[in-house]
Each structure stands twice: as C-alpha cells, then as structure tokens.
C-alpha cells in the first residue's frame, strides 16, 4: 500500500464511522415506538453490520505489516 492511499482510507473510515453512528441513532429511534416496522429495522441492522465489516476491513489495511 502506498502512502498516498492512507489519507483516502482514513477519510473513508471517518465517513463509514459517521454513517454507522447515524444508523445506530435511527435504529434506537425506531425502537422507541410501540409499533416497530420490523422489516425496516432489520434492513437498518443489516446495513449497520455491513458498515462495521467495511470499517474493520479498512482498519486492517491501515495497520502496517510487521516483518517477523
């Protein structure tokens, strides 16, 4: 990985983390109502999980390889 890729990955990471937090807030807001749209809730949770997986993937790319 080149050094020029790091700012791009860092900005992607920041964007994904922001989206993840926004989904968390939206999920909590949906759960406050007595009538919960289960399908919408399930979709949001799935989307949140995909974001988390992408966050972890980018974090792994940002960790420098250590020669053993």
TORPA-435780 format. One record per atom (N, C-alpha, C): residue number from 1; atom name; x, y, z. Coordinates in Angstrom, 2 decimals. Layout:
<nodes>
+-----+-------+---------+---------+---------+
: num : atomo :      c1 :      c2 :      c3 :
+-----+-------+---------+---------+---------+
: NUM :    CA :       X :       Y :       Z :
...
+-----+-------+---------+---------+---------+
</nodes>
This chain:
<nodes>
+-----+-------+---------+---------+---------+
: num : atomo :      c1 :      c2 :      c3 :
+-----+-------+---------+---------+---------+
:   1 :     N :    0.85 :   -1.17 :    0.00 :
:   1 :    CA :    0.00 :    0.00 :    0.00 :
:   1 :     C :    0.89 :    1.23 :    0.00 :
:   2 :     N :    0.55 :    2.22 :   -0.82 :
:   2 :    CA :    1.32 :    3.44 :   -0.91 :
:   2 :     C :    0.86 :    4.42 :    0.16 :
:   3 :     N :    1.76 :    5.35 :    0.50 :
:   3 :    CA :    1.41 :    6.36 :    1.49 :
:   3 :     C :    0.27 :    7.26 :    1.03 :
:   4 :     N :    0.14 :    7.44 :   -0.29 :
:   4 :    CA :   -0.94 :    8.28 :   -0.80 :
:   4 :     C :   -2.32 :    7.66 :   -0.58 :
:   5 :     N :   -2.36 :    6.35 :   -0.35 :
:   5 :    CA :   -3.63 :    5.66 :   -0.10 :
:   5 :     C :   -4.15 :    5.91 :    1.31 :
:   6 :     N :   -3.26 :    6.21 :    2.23 :
:   6 :    CA :   -3.63 :    6.33 :    3.65 :
:   6 :     C :   -4.64 :    7.45 :    3.89 :
:   7 :     N :   -4.44 :    8.67 :    3.36 :
:   7 :    CA :   -5.48 :    9.70 :    3.59 :
:   7 :     C :   -6.83 :    9.30 :    3.01 :
:   8 :     N :   -6.81 :    8.66 :    1.86 :
:   8 :    CA :   -8.06 :    8.23 :    1.25 :
:   8 :     C :   -8.76 :    7.20 :    2.13 :
:   9 :     N :   -8.01 :    6.23 :    2.62 :
:   9 :    CA :   -8.59 :    5.21 :    3.51 :
:   9 :     C :   -9.06 :    5.83 :    4.82 :
:  10 :     N :   -8.29 :    6.78 :    5.33 :
:  10 :    CA :   -8.68 :    7.44 :    6.58 :
:  10 :     C :   -9.98 :    8.21 :    6.41 :
:  11 :     N :  -10.13 :    8.89 :    5.28 :
:  11 :    CA :  -11.37 :    9.63 :    5.06 :
:  11 :     C :  -12.55 :    8.67 :    4.86 :
:  12 :     N :  -12.30 :    7.55 :    4.19 :
:  12 :    CA :  -13.36 :    6.54 :    4.03 :
:  12 :     C :  -13.77 :    5.99 :    5.40 :
:  13 :     N :  -12.76 :    5.75 :    6.24 :
:  13 :    CA :  -13.03 :    5.23 :    7.58 :
:  13 :     C :  -13.88 :    6.22 :    8.38 :
:  14 :     N :  -13.55 :    7.48 :    8.31 :
:  14 :    CA :  -14.31 :    8.51 :    9.01 :
:  14 :     C :  -15.76 :    8.56 :    8.50 :
:  15 :     N :  -15.93 :    8.48 :    7.20 :
:  15 :    CA :  -17.26 :    8.50 :    6.60 :
:  15 :     C :  -18.07 :    7.29 :    7.05 :
:  16 :     N :  -17.47 :    6.12 :    7.01 :
:  16 :    CA :  -18.17 :    4.90 :    7.42 :
:  16 :     C :  -18.55 :    4.94 :    8.88 :
:  17 :     N :  -17.65 :    5.43 :    9.72 :
:  17 :    CA :  -17.95 :    5.53 :   11.16 :
:  17 :     C :  -19.12 :    6.49 :   11.41 :
:  18 :     N :  -19.14 :    7.59 :   10.67 :
:  18 :    CA :  -20.24 :    8.55 :   10.81 :
:  18 :     C :  -21.56 :    7.92 :   10.40 :
:  19 :     N :  -21.56 :    7.22 :    9.27 :
:  19 :    CA :  -22.78 :    6.54 :    8.81 :
:  19 :     C :  -23.22 :    5.48 :    9.82 :
:  20 :     N :  -22.26 :    4.78 :   10.40 :
:  20 :    CA :  -22.56 :    3.74 :   11.39 :
:  20 :     C :  -23.25 :    4.35 :   12.60 :
:  21 :     N :  -22.74 :    5.48 :   13.08 :
:  21 :    CA :  -23.35 :    6.16 :   14.23 :
:  21 :     C :  -24.75 :    6.68 :   13.89 :
:  22 :     N :  -24.91 :    7.19 :   12.68 :
:  22 :    CA :  -26.23 :    7.68 :   12.27 :
:  22 :     C :  -27.25 :    6.55 :   12.21 :
:  23 :     N :  -26.83 :    5.39 :   11.72 :
:  23 :    CA :  -27.73 :    4.23 :   11.69 :
:  23 :     C :  -28.08 :    3.78 :   13.11 :
:  24 :     N :  -27.12 :    3.84 :   14.00 :
:  24 :    CA :  -27.36 :    3.47 :   15.39 :
:  24 :     C :  -28.44 :    4.37 :   15.99 :
:  25 :     N :  -28.35 :    5.64 :   15.73 :
:  25 :    CA :  -29.36 :    6.59 :   16.23 :
:  25 :     C :  -30.72 :    6.29 :   15.60 :
:  26 :     N :  -30.74 :    6.03 :   14.31 :
:  26 :    CA :  -32.00 :    5.73 :   13.61 :
:  26 :     C :  -32.63 :    4.45 :   14.16 :
:  27 :     N :  -31.82 :    3.45 :   14.42 :
:  27 :    CA :  -32.33 :    2.18 :   14.97 :
:  27 :     C :  -32.93 :    2.42 :   16.36 :
:  28 :     N :  -32.22 :    3.18 :   17.19 :
:  28 :    CA :  -32.75 :    3.47 :   18.53 :
:  28 :     C :  -34.05 :    4.26 :   18.45 :
:  29 :     N :  -34.13 :    5.19 :   17.49 :
:  29 :    CA :  -35.35 :    5.98 :   17.32 :
:  29 :     C :  -36.53 :    5.09 :   16.92 :
:  30 :     N :  -36.28 :    4.16 :   16.01 :
:  30 :    CA :  -37.34 :    3.24 :   15.58 :
:  30 :     C :  -37.82 :    2.35 :   16.72 :
:  31 :     N :  -36.90 :    1.95 :   17.58 :
:  31 :    CA :  -37.26 :    1.05 :   18.67 :
:  31 :     C :  -38.05 :    1.74 :   19.78 :
:  32 :     N :  -38.08 :    3.06 :   19.78 :
:  32 :    CA :  -38.82 :    3.79 :   20.81 :
:  32 :     C :  -40.33 :    3.73 :   20.61 :
:  33 :     N :  -40.76 :    3.47 :   19.38 :
:  33 :    CA :  -42.19 :    3.46 :   19.09 :
:  33 :     C :  -42.80 :    2.11 :   19.47 :
:  34 :     N :  -44.07 :    2.17 :   19.86 :
:  34 :    CA :  -44.76 :    0.93 :   20.22 :
:  34 :     C :  -44.96 :    0.05 :   18.98 :
:  35 :     N :  -45.18 :    0.71 :   17.84 :
:  35 :    CA :  -45.29 :   -0.03 :   16.58 :
:  35 :     C :  -43.95 :    0.09 :   15.88 :
:  36 :     N :  -43.27 :   -1.03 :   15.72 :
:  36 :    CA :  -41.95 :   -1.04 :   15.09 :
:  36 :     C :  -42.07 :   -1.70 :   13.73 :
:  37 :     N :  -41.57 :   -1.01 :   12.73 :
:  37 :    CA :  -41.51 :   -1.59 :   11.39 :
:  37 :     C :  -40.35 :   -2.58 :   11.38 :
:  38 :     N :  -40.67 :   -3.86 :   11.61 :
:  38 :    CA :  -39.64 :   -4.88 :   11.75 :
:  38 :     C :  -38.78 :   -5.03 :   10.50 :
:  39 :     N :  -39.40 :   -4.90 :    9.35 :
:  39 :    CA :  -38.66 :   -5.03 :    8.10 :
:  39 :     C :  -37.64 :   -3.90 :    7.96 :
:  40 :     N :  -38.07 :   -2.68 :    8.23 :
:  40 :    CA :  -37.16 :   -1.54 :    8.16 :
:  40 :     C :  -36.05 :   -1.68 :    9.19 :
:  41 :     N :  -36.40 :   -2.10 :   10.39 :
:  41 :    CA :  -35.42 :   -2.29 :   11.45 :
:  41 :     C :  -34.38 :   -3.34 :   11.05 :
:  42 :     N :  -34.84 :   -4.42 :   10.47 :
:  42 :    CA :  -33.94 :   -5.49 :   10.02 :
:  42 :     C :  -32.99 :   -4.99 :    8.92 :
:  43 :     N :  -33.52 :   -4.21 :    8.01 :
:  43 :    CA :  -32.69 :   -3.65 :    6.92 :
:  43 :     C :  -31.63 :   -2.72 :    7.48 :
:  44 :     N :  -32.01 :   -1.87 :    8.42 :
:  44 :    CA :  -31.04 :   -0.95 :    9.02 :
:  44 :     C :  -29.95 :   -1.69 :    9.78 :
:  45 :     N :  -30.34 :   -2.74 :   10.50 :
:  45 :    CA :  -29.35 :   -3.52 :   11.24 :
:  45 :     C :  -28.38 :   -4.23 :   10.29 :
:  46 :     N :  -28.92 :   -4.73 :    9.18 :
:  46 :    CA :  -28.06 :   -5.38 :    8.18 :
:  46 :     C :  -27.09 :   -4.38 :    7.56 :
:  47 :     N :  -27.60 :   -3.21 :    7.27 :
:  47 :    CA :  -26.75 :   -2.16 :    6.69 :
:  47 :     C :  -25.67 :   -1.74 :    7.69 :
:  48 :     N :  -26.05 :   -1.65 :    8.95 :
:  48 :    CA :  -25.09 :   -1.29 :   10.00 :
:  48 :     C :  -24.00 :   -2.35 :   10.12 :
:  49 :     N :  -24.37 :   -3.61 :   10.01 :
:  49 :    CA :  -23.39 :   -4.69 :   10.07 :
:  49 :     C :  -22.42 :   -4.62 :    8.89 :
:  50 :     N :  -22.95 :   -4.35 :    7.68 :
:  50 :    CA :  -22.07 :   -4.21 :    6.51 :
:  50 :     C :  -21.09 :   -3.05 :    6.70 :
:  51 :     N :  -21.57 :   -1.95 :    7.26 :
:  51 :    CA :  -20.69 :   -0.82 :    7.53 :
:  51 :     C :  -19.59 :   -1.20 :    8.52 :
:  52 :     N :  -19.98 :   -1.92 :    9.55 :
:  52 :    CA :  -18.99 :   -2.34 :   10.55 :
:  52 :     C :  -17.94 :   -3.24 :    9.92 :
:  53 :     N :  -18.36 :   -4.16 :    9.06 :
:  53 :    CA :  -17.41 :   -5.03 :    8.38 :
:  53 :     C :  -16.46 :   -4.22 :    7.50 :
:  54 :     N :  -16.97 :   -3.23 :    6.81 :
:  54 :    CA :  -16.12 :   -2.38 :    5.98 :
:  54 :     C :  -15.16 :   -1.55 :    6.85 :
:  55 :     N :  -15.63 :   -1.09 :    7.98 :
:  55 :    CA :  -14.77 :   -0.34 :    8.91 :
:  55 :     C :  -13.62 :   -1.22 :    9.36 :
:  56 :     N :  -13.92 :   -2.44 :    9.74 :
:  56 :    CA :  -12.86 :   -3.36 :   10.20 :
:  56 :     C :  -11.88 :   -3.68 :    9.08 :
:  57 :     N :  -12.38 :   -3.81 :    7.85 :
:  57 :    CA :  -11.51 :   -4.10 :    6.71 :
:  57 :     C :  -10.54 :   -2.95 :    6.47 :
:  58 :     N :  -11.05 :   -1.73 :    6.51 :
:  58 :    CA :  -10.20 :   -0.56 :    6.29 :
:  58 :     C :   -9.21 :   -0.39 :    7.43 :
:  59 :     N :   -9.65 :   -0.63 :    8.66 :
:  59 :    CA :   -8.74 :   -0.54 :    9.79 :
:  59 :     C :   -7.59 :   -1.53 :    9.63 :
:  60 :     N :   -7.89 :   -2.72 :    9.14 :
:  60 :    CA :   -6.84 :   -3.73 :    8.93 :
:  60 :     C :   -5.87 :   -3.27 :    7.84 :
:  61 :     N :   -6.37 :   -2.58 :    6.82 :
:  61 :    CA :   -5.50 :   -2.08 :    5.77 :
:  61 :     C :   -4.59 :   -0.96 :    6.26 :
:  62 :     N :   -5.04 :   -0.21 :    7.25 :
:  62 :    CA :   -4.25 :    0.90 :    7.76 :
:  62 :     C :   -3.15 :    0.46 :    8.71 :
:  63 :     N :   -3.26 :   -0.75 :    9.25 :
:  63 :    CA :   -2.23 :   -1.26 :   10.15 :
:  63 :     C :   -1.05 :   -1.70 :    9.31 :
:  64 :     N :    0.13 :   -1.15 :    9.58 :
:  64 :    CA :    1.28 :   -1.53 :    8.77 :
:  64 :     C :    1.67 :   -2.99 :    9.01 :
:  65 :     N :    2.14 :   -3.64 :    7.94 :
:  65 :    CA :    2.61 :   -5.02 :    8.05 :
:  65 :     C :    3.92 :   -5.03 :    8.82 :
:  66 :     N :    4.03 :   -5.95 :    9.75 :
:  66 :    CA :    5.26 :   -6.10 :   10.51 :
:  66 :     C :    6.01 :   -7.31 :   10.00 :
:  67 :     N :    7.25 :   -7.09 :    9.63 :
:  67 :    CA :    8.07 :   -8.21 :    9.19 :
:  67 :     C :    8.53 :   -8.99 :   10.41 :
:  68 :     N :    8.25 :  -10.27 :   10.42 :
:  68 :    CA :    8.61 :  -11.10 :   11.57 :
:  68 :     C :   10.01 :  -11.63 :   11.43 :
+-----+-------+---------+---------+---------+
</nodes>
